[in-house]
Amino acid sequence: MKKTITTLIAIVALSFSSSTVFAASTKCTVSSVDKGTIILDCGSKSSKFSVGQDVKIKSAKKKAIEGC
């Protein structure tokens, strides 16, 4: 009985995890900014995104400058 319940729980957990959506990611450059609207240029990789899709933007990390 315990193995059956564990198996059922594993099946339910896998069914929920398989329904998650994987986000598209690519590197883009900012073309223009206008009062809360940002235009991104992603080149040929723009087909990964659809109109109205939410995106998460991370700024590029600045490298540390070595030296005196």
N, C-alpha and C positions, 0 to 999 in steps of 0.2 A: 504494500500500500504506500509506503514511504517513497519508494522508487517511482511509482506512478505519479504521485503528486509532484515530485521533483522534476520529472520529465515534462509534465504539463506546465509547470512554472517556467521551465527553460524554453519551451515552445512559445509561450505567450511573450516572454521577454524578447526572443528573437524576432517575433512578428512586429513588435513595437519598434525595435531598433532598425529594422529594415525599411520602415516607412519614412525615416528621416531623409531630408534633402541635403545633398552635398552642394556647397557653394562653389561657384566658378571663381577663379582667381587669375589675375593677370596684372601686368604692370602698365599703368597709363600715365599720361602727363596732363596737367591742367592746361586747357586751352584758354579759358576765360572765366571770370568771376563777375556776377552781376546781381547785387541785392539778394543774397540767399540762394542763387542758382550757380552751380559749378558745371562747366562744360569740360568733359574729359575726352582726350583723344587716345583711343586704345588700338588704333590701326586695324589690322585684319582680324584681331582677336575680339572685336566688339560683338561678334555674333554669339558669344557666350552669354551675353546679357540680354534681357528683354525690357521693353518699355514698362516703367512703373515698378521695376524690381528694386528692393531695398539693397543698398550696398554699404559695406563698411570700409572706410578709408583710413589707411595708416600713412603717416608721413614718413618720408625717408629718414633713416638714422644718419646723424652726422658723425663722421669719423673723427677720432681724437687726433690732434696734431702733436707729433713727437718732436722733441728737440728742446733747446734752451730758450 
